[in-house]
Amino acid sequence: MPRKKVSEVSGNGGMKRKRGGGRKKEKEFSSEDDFDDFEQENTKKPGKQSGKSSLQPITVPDDIKEKIKLERSKAKGELLIFGATNWDLIGRKEVPKQQAAYRNLGQNLWGPHRYGCLSEVQVSTVVSGPCSAHSLLITTEGKLWSWGRNEKGQLGHGDTKRVEEPKLVEALEDEVVVAAACGRNHTMALTEAGCVFSFGENKLGQLGHGNQTDAVPTPAQLQYNGQPIVKVACGAEFSMIVDCKGNLYSFGCPEYGQLGHNSDGKFIARAQRIEFDCELIARRVAIFVEKTKDGQVLPVPNVVVRDVSCGANHTLVLDSQKRVFSWGFGGYGRLGHAEQKDEMVPRLVKLFDFPGRGATQVHGGYQCSFAISETGALFFWGVTNTSRESTMYPKAVQDLCGWKIRGLACGRSSIIIAADESSISWGPSPTFGELGYGDNKPKSSTTAQEIKTLDGIYAEQVAMGYSHSLVIARNETDQDKERLKKLPEYNPRML
């Protein structure tokens, strides 16, 4: 049966907002079938900034709430790092005056290094993000450690002091953490019971605490009492969570529609200044759509979300039917719809909506996207450098045909992959050592290359920040340990 054509509405709940300059956005859509539900979740009055969210926190009665215990990653090994480690300089031309004491602290590590302070720590998960100058690790016991830039308290240590090497987040010491995510200046941690703690910058409501504050340096729980959460993801200034029923929720900055609520949240404040009506608590993404060749927009029913990943200002979702949806900022083709148009609600990426051609993983880069297909092929769309040609729709990465990809991570413009027994990376200039090639000079590669400095070292998991890479290296056997001992040790100089 053909899907029902959706009716046309505009902006936020069918009401237009004034815009202050920039390109004019086309009207967005909502389905007739889901409109009642959609309208209930769009109760904010347009053109008015909310100091406090007008939506009520999600609440589910205890008697129908699922009881779950999430499993930790089965990976186990030693942490390796390479790339830029001057955290206050990453992504900037100059260290801020208030951080002047750290101006010469940190360096570029051109090849993989072991952290001297972590020689006895077994790591199961490592986390960073394409916008992030901070990183996280989770030990095999489920303890969260953090380090890096900390101006907004994104490390969760109760202060805003930069941390040079991994340090236990003591506020979560009694929790068993199974997953985490990093935004530009904020962090989310997921426990085995399905609870989420967030900390760091909250100017745009990206922590989901129901307010807007400059910095929250100590972990605090979301304003959410719904079904247990099973997935978390962070964009630059927004966040996504998925519950055990496959419902997707978002909060934070809606600037390009990346929250999926059919609005970019813009309104004209005083003196003709543009501001954003941010989502301060978790709000369900109510509708998913597809666009036909003749331009009709149809609702996509029965979307049960299994995974979510965020770029700087766009979002990717993988559902139970192996379909991929994308929305948010459309520049450089990062949404995969063959057009550079912002999408305000999740839109189906057509390539993966065929039997046998579904996806098994999705990964959001800073201004690009990746998906791994059922057949194991890696697909890429978007751009890794704005001076290069954009890939407007998903294309297979031919250099990796035949490789079995186990893990992938994206930085500002570089990529690292764990495939078969090898680690592979590539990225255009400038680079800061995050490719791990081992040369004492900025070396780049626009084609996938094996990281020779990791020959014989099995990467259990990979992660990448703005311009640094992290690898969990297996150290089960004596042979593994001997190979790791040959790598140099990194011991940050402390003040």
C-alpha positions as CSV (number, residue, x, y, z in Angstrom):
1,M,0.0,0.0,0.0
2,P,1.5,3.4,-0.9
3,R,2.3,5.7,2.0
4,K,-0.1,8.5,2.6
5,K,1.0,11.9,1.4
6,V,1.7,14.3,4.2
7,S,0.1,17.7,4.5
8,E,2.2,20.8,4.4
9,V,2.8,22.8,7.5
10,S,5.5,25.3,8.3
11,G,8.2,25.8,10.9
12,N,7.0,25.1,14.4
13,G,3.6,23.5,14.7
14,G,2.3,25.1,11.6
15,M,3.1,28.7,12.4
16,K,5.7,30.8,10.6
17,R,8.5,32.6,12.4
18,K,10.2,35.7,11.3
19,R,13.8,35.2,10.2
20,G,16.6,37.7,10.3
21,G,18.7,37.4,7.2
22,G,20.3,34.3,5.6
23,R,18.8,32.0,3.1
24,K,15.1,31.4,3.3
25,K,14.2,27.9,4.2
26,E,11.6,25.9,2.5
27,K,8.5,24.9,4.4
28,E,8.8,21.6,6.3
29,F,6.3,18.8,6.7
30,S,4.5,16.7,9.2
31,S,2.3,13.6,8.7
32,E,-1.5,13.6,9.0
33,D,-1.4,10.3,10.8
34,D,1.0,11.5,13.4
35,F,0.0,15.1,13.5
36,D,-1.9,15.0,16.8
37,D,1.1,13.5,18.5
38,F,3.4,15.9,16.7
39,E,1.3,18.9,17.7
40,Q,1.3,17.9,21.4
41,E,5.1,17.9,21.3
42,N,5.2,21.3,19.6
43,T,3.4,23.3,22.3
44,K,5.9,26.2,22.5
45,K,4.8,29.6,21.4
46,P,6.8,30.7,18.4
47,G,8.9,33.9,18.6
48,K,9.4,33.6,22.4
49,Q,12.5,32.5,24.0
50,S,11.9,30.2,26.9
51,G,14.0,30.6,30.0
52,K,12.5,27.3,31.1
53,S,11.2,24.5,28.9
54,S,7.4,24.6,28.4
55,L,7.4,20.9,27.9
56,Q,7.0,18.5,30.9
57,P,9.8,15.9,31.5
58,I,9.1,12.5,30.1
59,T,7.5,10.3,32.8
60,V,6.5,6.7,32.7
61,P,4.8,5.0,35.7
62,D,7.1,2.6,37.6
63,D,4.8,-0.4,37.1
64,I,5.2,-0.3,33.3
65,K,8.9,0.8,33.2
66,E,11.2,-1.8,31.9
67,K,14.0,-3.2,34.2
68,I,17.2,-3.6,32.3
69,K,20.9,-4.2,32.9
70,L,23.0,-3.0,29.9
71,E,26.1,-5.0,29.1
72,R,29.5,-3.3,29.0
73,S,31.8,-3.6,25.9
74,K,33.6,-6.8,25.8
75,A,36.7,-5.1,24.5
76,K,39.7,-5.1,26.8
77,G,43.2,-3.7,26.4
78,E,45.6,-0.8,26.8
79,L,45.0,2.8,25.7
80,L,47.1,4.3,23.0
81,I,47.1,8.0,21.9
82,F,48.4,10.0,19.0
83,G,47.8,13.4,17.5
84,A,47.5,16.9,19.1
85,T,47.6,17.0,22.9
86,N,47.8,20.8,23.6
87,W,44.1,20.7,24.5
88,D,43.6,24.5,24.9
89,L,45.0,25.1,21.4
90,I,43.1,22.5,19.6
91,G,40.7,24.1,17.1
92,R,42.1,27.6,17.9
93,K,44.8,29.9,16.6
94,E,45.8,31.0,20.0
95,V,45.4,29.8,23.6
96,P,43.0,32.1,25.6
97,K,44.5,34.5,28.0
98,Q,43.0,32.9,31.0
99,Q,44.8,29.6,30.0
100,A,48.1,31.3,29.3
101,A,49.9,29.1,31.9
102,Y,49.2,26.1,29.6
103,R,50.4,27.8,26.4
104,N,53.4,25.5,26.0
105,L,51.9,22.4,27.6
106,G,51.1,19.5,25.2
107,Q,52.6,18.4,21.9
108,N,51.9,16.6,18.7
109,L,52.4,12.9,18.9
110,W,53.2,11.7,15.4
111,G,52.8,8.0,16.2
112,P,51.0,5.9,18.8
113,H,52.1,6.3,22.4
114,R,51.2,4.4,25.6
115,Y,50.0,6.4,28.6
116,G,52.5,5.7,31.3
117,C,49.9,6.3,34.0
118,L,47.6,3.6,32.6
119,S,49.9,0.7,32.3
120,E,47.9,-1.3,34.8
121,V,44.4,-0.1,33.7
122,Q,42.3,-2.3,31.5
123,V,40.2,-0.3,29.2
124,S,36.9,-1.5,27.6
125,T,35.6,1.7,25.9
126,V,37.2,4.8,24.6
127,V,35.2,7.9,23.5
128,S,35.8,11.3,22.0
129,G,34.1,13.3,19.1
130,P,34.8,15.3,16.0
131,C,34.1,18.5,17.9
132,S,35.9,17.5,21.1
133,A,39.2,18.4,22.7
134,H,38.4,16.1,25.6
135,S,38.2,12.3,25.8
136,L,36.8,9.6,28.0
137,L,37.6,6.0,28.8
138,I,35.6,3.3,30.6
139,T,37.5,0.6,32.4
140,T,36.5,-3.1,32.4
141,E,34.9,-2.4,35.9
142,G,32.6,0.3,34.4
143,K,34.4,3.3,35.9
144,L,34.5,6.5,33.9
145,W,37.8,8.5,33.4
146,S,38.2,11.8,31.6
147,W,40.9,14.2,30.5
148,G,41.6,17.2,28.1
149,R,40.0,20.6,27.8
150,N,37.7,21.5,30.7
151,E,36.7,25.2,30.5
152,K,33.0,24.3,30.9
153,G,33.4,21.4,33.4
154,Q,33.0,18.8,30.6
155,L,35.3,16.4,32.4
156,G,33.0,16.0,35.4
157,H,35.6,16.6,38.1
158,G,33.7,19.4,39.9
159,D,36.0,22.2,38.5
160,T,37.1,23.7,35.2
161,K,40.8,22.8,35.4
162,R,42.4,21.2,32.4
163,V,43.5,17.6,33.0
164,E,46.5,16.3,31.2
165,E,46.1,12.5,31.7
166,P,43.1,10.3,32.3
167,K,41.5,10.8,35.8
168,L,38.6,9.0,37.5
169,V,35.3,10.8,37.6
170,E,34.7,10.4,41.3
171,A,31.1,11.7,41.2
172,L,30.2,8.5,39.2
173,E,32.4,6.1,41.2
174,D,29.4,4.3,42.5
175,E,27.8,3.9,39.1
176,V,28.6,1.2,36.5
177,V,29.1,3.2,33.3
178,V,28.6,1.3,30.0
179,A,28.7,4.1,27.3
180,A,29.4,7.8,27.0
181,A,29.4,10.6,24.4
182,C,31.3,13.9,23.9
183,G,30.1,17.1,22.4
184,R,32.1,20.2,21.9
185,N,32.0,21.2,25.5
186,H,29.6,18.7,27.1
187,T,29.5,15.0,28.0
188,M,26.9,12.3,28.7
189,A,27.4,9.1,30.5
190,L,25.1,6.0,30.4
191,T,24.9,3.6,33.3
192,E,24.0,-0.1,33.2
193,A,20.6,0.7,34.7
194,G,19.7,2.9,31.7
195,C,20.2,6.2,33.5
196,V,22.0,9.2,31.9
197,F,24.2,11.7,33.6
198,S,25.4,14.9,31.8
199,F,27.9,17.7,32.6
200,G,29.8,20.5,30.9
201,E,28.4,23.5,29.0
202,N,24.7,24.0,29.1
203,K,24.1,27.5,27.5
204,L,21.9,25.9,24.9
205,G,20.2,23.3,27.1
206,Q,22.4,20.5,25.7
207,L,22.6,18.8,29.1
208,G,18.8,18.2,29.4
209,H,18.5,19.6,32.9
210,G,15.6,21.9,32.2
211,N,17.6,25.1,32.3
212,Q,20.4,27.1,30.6
213,T,23.6,27.6,32.5
214,D,27.2,28.4,31.5
215,A,28.9,25.3,33.1
216,V,27.9,22.3,35.1
217,P,31.1,20.7,36.3
218,T,29.6,17.8,38.3
219,P,27.5,15.0,36.7
220,A,23.8,15.4,37.2
221,Q,20.9,13.2,35.9
222,L,18.7,14.3,33.0
223,Q,15.2,15.6,33.7
224,Y,13.8,12.3,32.4
225,N,11.8,9.5,34.0
226,G,10.8,7.5,31.0
227,Q,11.8,4.0,29.8
228,P,15.5,3.2,30.4
229,I,18.0,4.7,27.9
230,V,20.2,2.4,25.8
231,K,22.1,4.8,23.5
232,V,23.5,8.3,23.8
233,A,25.1,10.6,21.3
234,C,26.3,14.2,21.2
235,G,26.6,16.8,18.5
236,A,28.4,20.1,19.0
237,E,25.7,21.7,21.1
238,F,22.9,19.2,21.2
239,S,22.3,15.7,22.4
240,M,20.3,12.5,21.5
241,I,19.2,9.6,23.6
242,V,17.3,6.3,22.6
243,D,15.2,4.4,25.0
244,C,14.8,0.6,25.2
245,K,11.6,0.8,23.2
246,G,13.4,2.4,20.2
247,N,12.1,5.9,20.8
248,L,14.5,8.8,20.0
249,Y,14.7,12.0,22.1
250,S,16.7,15.1,21.6
251,F,17.6,18.4,23.3
252,G,19.9,21.4,23.0
253,C,20.4,23.8,20.1
254,P,18.0,23.4,17.1
255,E,19.8,25.8,14.8
256,Y,19.8,23.7,11.6
257,G,16.9,21.4,12.5
258,Q,19.3,18.8,13.9
259,L,16.9,18.0,16.8
260,G,14.3,16.7,14.3
261,H,11.3,18.7,15.6
262,N,10.4,20.4,12.4
263,S,11.9,23.7,13.4
264,D,15.3,25.5,13.5
265,G,14.2,27.4,16.6
266,K,15.2,30.8,15.2
267,F,13.4,34.0,16.3
268,I,14.1,37.7,16.3
269,A,15.1,39.0,19.8
270,R,15.8,42.6,20.7
271,A,17.8,44.8,18.3
272,Q,17.0,42.4,15.5
273,R,19.3,39.8,17.0
274,I,18.7,36.1,16.1
275,E,18.3,33.8,19.0
276,F,17.3,30.1,19.3
277,D,14.4,28.6,21.2
278,C,16.4,25.7,22.6
279,E,15.0,22.4,23.9
280,L,15.9,22.2,27.6
281,I,14.6,18.7,28.3
282,A,14.4,15.4,26.4
283,R,11.7,15.7,23.7
284,R,10.6,12.8,21.5
285,V,11.3,12.9,17.8
286,A,7.8,12.3,16.5
287,I,8.0,11.8,12.8
288,F,10.2,10.2,10.1
289,V,9.7,10.9,6.4
290,E,10.9,10.0,2.9
291,K,10.8,12.1,-0.2
292,T,9.7,10.5,-3.6
293,K,11.2,11.3,-6.9
294,D,8.3,13.6,-7.8
295,G,8.8,15.6,-4.6
296,Q,6.1,14.1,-2.4
297,V,6.9,13.8,1.3
298,L,5.5,10.7,2.9
299,P,5.6,9.5,6.5
300,V,7.7,6.4,7.3
301,P,5.9,4.2,9.8
302,N,7.2,1.7,12.3
303,V,10.6,3.3,12.9
304,V,12.2,1.6,15.9
305,V,15.6,3.3,16.5
306,R,18.6,1.0,17.2
307,D,21.5,3.4,16.9
308,V,22.2,7.1,16.7
309,S,25.3,9.2,15.8
310,C,25.9,12.9,15.5
311,G,28.1,15.2,13.5
312,A,28.7,18.8,14.5
313,N,25.2,19.9,13.3
314,H,23.6,16.8,11.8
315,T,22.2,13.5,13.0
316,L,22.1,9.9,11.7
317,V,19.8,7.1,12.9
318,L,19.8,3.4,12.1
319,D,16.5,1.6,12.7
320,S,15.4,-2.0,13.3
321,Q,14.8,-2.6,9.6
322,K,18.4,-1.4,8.8
323,R,17.2,1.8,7.3
324,V,19.2,5.0,7.7
325,F,17.7,8.5,8.3
326,S,19.5,11.8,8.4
327,W,18.6,15.4,9.2
328,G,20.1,18.7,10.3
329,F,22.6,20.9,8.4
330,G,22.7,19.8,4.8
331,G,25.9,21.6,3.6
332,Y,28.5,19.6,1.5
333,G,26.0,16.7,1.1
334,R,26.5,15.3,4.6
335,L,22.9,14.2,4.7
336,G,23.2,11.9,1.6
337,H,20.1,13.3,-0.1
338,A,21.9,14.6,-3.2
339,E,21.0,18.2,-2.3
340,Q,22.5,20.8,0.1
341,K,19.2,21.5,2.0
342,D,18.8,21.5,5.7
343,E,16.3,18.8,6.9
344,M,14.1,19.6,9.9
345,V,12.8,16.1,10.5
346,P,14.5,12.7,9.9
347,R,14.5,11.8,6.2
348,L,15.2,8.4,4.8
349,V,18.5,7.9,2.9
350,K,17.2,6.0,-0.1
351,L,20.3,3.9,-0.9
352,F,19.9,1.7,2.2
353,D,16.1,1.1,1.8
354,F,16.4,-2.1,-0.3
355,P,16.4,-5.8,0.6
356,G,20.0,-6.9,1.2
357,R,21.3,-3.3,1.1
358,G,20.6,-2.2,4.6
359,A,23.1,-0.7,7.0
360,T,24.5,-2.2,10.2
361,Q,26.4,0.8,11.6
362,V,26.2,4.6,11.1
363,H,28.9,7.2,12.1
364,G,28.6,11.0,12.0
365,G,31.8,13.0,11.2
366,Y,32.3,16.7,11.6
367,Q,30.9,17.4,8.1
368,C,30.5,13.9,6.6
369,S,28.7,10.7,7.3
370,F,29.6,6.9,7.1
371,A,27.5,3.7,7.0
372,I,28.6,0.1,7.0
373,S,26.3,-2.0,4.8
374,E,25.0,-5.5,5.4
375,T,27.7,-6.8,3.0
376,G,30.4,-5.1,5.0
377,A,31.1,-2.3,2.5
378,L,31.9,1.2,3.8
379,F,29.8,4.1,2.4
380,F,30.8,7.7,2.7
381,W,29.0,11.0,1.9
382,G,29.8,14.6,2.7
383,V,33.3,16.2,2.7
384,T,36.4,15.9,4.9
385,N,37.9,19.2,3.7
386,T,35.8,22.1,2.4
387,S,38.3,22.8,-0.4
388,R,37.6,19.4,-1.9
389,E,34.6,18.1,-3.9
390,S,31.6,17.1,-2.0
391,T,30.1,13.6,-2.2
392,M,26.4,14.4,-2.3
393,Y,25.0,10.8,-1.8
394,P,26.5,7.6,-0.3
395,K,29.3,6.0,-2.3
396,A,31.3,2.9,-1.5
397,V,34.9,3.6,-0.4
398,Q,36.7,1.5,-3.0
399,D,40.0,1.5,-1.1
400,L,38.5,-0.6,1.6
401,C,36.7,-3.2,-0.6
402,G,37.4,-6.7,0.9
403,W,38.3,-5.4,4.4
404,K,36.1,-6.5,7.3
405,I,35.5,-3.3,9.2
406,R,35.1,-3.7,13.0
407,G,35.1,0.0,14.1
408,L,35.3,3.5,12.8
409,A,35.8,7.0,14.2
410,C,35.9,10.5,12.6
411,G,37.8,13.6,13.7
412,R,37.6,17.1,12.3
413,S,38.7,15.9,8.9
414,S,40.5,12.6,9.5
415,I,39.2,9.0,9.8
416,I,40.6,5.9,11.6
417,I,39.3,2.4,11.1
418,A,39.8,-0.9,12.8
419,A,39.6,-3.6,10.0
420,D,40.5,-7.3,10.2
421,E,43.9,-7.3,12.0
422,S,44.9,-3.8,10.9
423,S,44.3,-0.2,11.7
424,I,43.8,2.2,8.8
425,S,43.6,6.0,8.6
426,W,43.4,8.8,6.1
427,G,42.8,12.6,6.1
428,P,43.7,15.7,4.2
429,S,46.2,18.3,5.3
430,P,46.6,19.8,7.8
431,T,47.1,16.9,10.2
432,F,48.6,16.9,13.7
433,G,49.7,13.3,14.0
434,E,46.2,11.8,14.3
435,L,46.9,9.5,11.3
436,G,49.6,7.7,13.3
437,Y,52.1,7.4,10.5
438,G,55.0,8.1,12.8
439,D,56.8,10.9,10.9
440,N,57.9,14.0,12.7
441,K,56.1,16.3,10.2
442,P,52.5,16.9,9.2
443,K,51.8,14.1,6.9
444,S,48.4,13.6,5.2
445,S,46.8,11.0,3.0
446,T,43.7,11.3,0.9
447,T,43.5,7.5,0.4
448,A,43.2,4.8,3.1
449,Q,46.5,3.5,4.4
450,E,47.5,1.0,7.0
451,I,49.1,2.5,10.1
452,K,52.5,0.8,9.9
453,T,53.4,1.9,13.4
454,L,50.6,-0.4,14.6
455,D,51.7,-3.5,12.7
456,G,51.0,-6.6,14.7
457,I,48.9,-4.7,17.3
458,Y,45.2,-5.6,17.3
459,A,42.9,-2.6,17.8
460,E,39.9,-3.6,19.9
461,Q,38.3,-0.2,19.5
462,V,39.1,3.2,18.0
463,A,38.0,6.8,18.8
464,M,38.9,10.2,17.4
465,G,38.6,13.7,18.7
466,Y,39.0,17.0,16.9
467,S,42.7,16.2,16.0
468,H,43.7,13.2,18.1
469,S,43.2,9.5,17.9
470,L,42.7,6.8,20.6
471,V,43.0,3.1,20.3
472,I,42.4,0.2,22.7
473,A,45.2,-2.2,21.9
474,R,44.7,-5.9,22.9
475,N,47.2,-7.0,25.5
476,E,46.0,-10.5,26.3
477,T,49.1,-12.6,25.2
478,D,52.8,-12.2,26.0
479,Q,53.3,-11.4,22.3
480,D,50.7,-8.6,22.5
481,K,52.5,-7.1,25.5
482,E,56.0,-7.3,23.9
483,R,54.8,-5.5,20.8
484,L,53.2,-2.8,23.0
485,K,56.4,-2.3,24.9
486,K,58.1,-1.3,21.7
487,L,55.9,1.8,21.5
488,P,57.1,5.0,23.2
489,E,55.5,6.1,26.4
490,Y,53.7,9.4,26.8
491,N,53.9,11.1,30.2
492,P,52.4,14.6,30.0
493,R,54.5,17.3,31.8
494,M,52.4,18.7,34.6
495,L,52.6,22.3,36.1
